[in-house]
């Protein structure tokens, strides 16, 4: 399994190399995550950091709900209000 990637190799060899590459990527990402968690746990303001994160997530959730949960007004209702407004201005 010492062939270069461009030399074609067998499908089994390619599968093994792909799996090895994915495993290496996972180990690297896991190492970075563990380092980040260690850095966060060693901070003296962890409780404040967690409270800030909770506030940020709550605000983000509120924005998402407002963005997707708002029901637009009914089209006919808007037209009726427009007609009533015109009649009020025109007087009849």
Secondary structure, DSSP 8 states (H G I E B T S, - for coil): --S-GGG---HHHHHHHHHHHHHHHHHHHHHHHHHHHHHHHT-TTHHHHHHHHHHHHHHHHHHHHHHHH-----HHHHHHHHHHHHHHHHT-
